[in-house]
């Protein structure tokens, strides 16, 4: 489905919109090297960009507050609440990150 009015960032990522209606939007994002993290998997930022439905208009300010929900030995779960300039909730992001021992990194 060709959608000519996609934002430039969406086109830059390479998102393919498969269906768009008021009830549902469906899209694919081909995973390519430029979108992967150093471990060779799709970067969390690319995942979030694909799922982005903030609805924060140009000229507004998105404010984010991130708090840990769980701090474990090998993982941490974080919740980020994003609000618009008027204080209304725009998005809730929940993410799980692996915790690597400093000896496990390739830096």
N, C-alpha and C positions, 0 to 999 in steps of 0.2 A: 504494500500500500504506500504510494508516494504521498508524503505529507509535506507540501512546500513551505509551510510556515513554521518549521522547526527552528528553535533558537540555534544560533551559531555554535554554542558549546555542545549541544546535543548532537549536531552534525559532526563536530570535531571528534567526539567520543566514538562515533560510528554506530549510534543507536539506530536500529531498524524498527520503525513503528509498524506493527502488524495489524492493529485494530485500534480505532479511537472512536468512542461514543460517550455521551454523558454518563453512562452507567459503568463503562469499563475501558481501560486502555491496556494494550498488550504490546510489548516490545522485546526485541532480542538485542543483545550486545555481544558481538563476536569477541572472544578473549584473544588478544594479540599481545605480543611482547611489550609494546609501549604502555599497556594497561596493567602490567603485572608488577608485583613487588619483587624484592630481591630473592624470594624463595620460589619464584616462578608461578605464583597463583594470582588470580585477579585481585588487584589492590582494593582495599576497603573503600577508598575514595571513589573508585569507579563504580563499585556496588552502590554506594550511597547516591552518586550522581544518577544512576539508572532509576533508583527508587525515589528520586527527589520530587516531592509534591508540596514544597514549602508554600507556594502562593504568596511569597513576599515580593511585592512590586519594586521595580526600579525606583530608586530614590528613598525607599524605606530602609530600615536597619534591622537585620536579623541578629538577635542576641541569643547566645548559647550558654547553657550551664550544664557541666558534666559532673556526675557524681558516681562513685563506685557503688555497685549493688552487691558485689561479691569480690573478695580478694583472697584468692587461693594460692597454693604453692606453685601451680603450673598454669593457671588461667586467672584472668580478671574480667569481670563483667561490668560494663559501664553503661549508664543511661544519660543521654544528652537531651535536654529539653530546649527547643528553639522557639523563641517568641518573636512576634512582629514588633514594630515600633509602638503600636498601640497596646502592647502587653498581651495580646491574644496568642494562644498556643498555635504554632504553625506546624511543628513536627516533634515527634519523639523518636530518638534513635537509640536502639539497644545494640551493643556490640560486645563480642567476646574476643579477647586477645590472649594469645599464648605468651607465657613468660619464659624467656630463654635465659639460661645461665650465661654469663658473660663469656665463658669459654666456648659456648655453642655458636656464637655469631661469626660471621665471615668478614667482619670489619678489621 
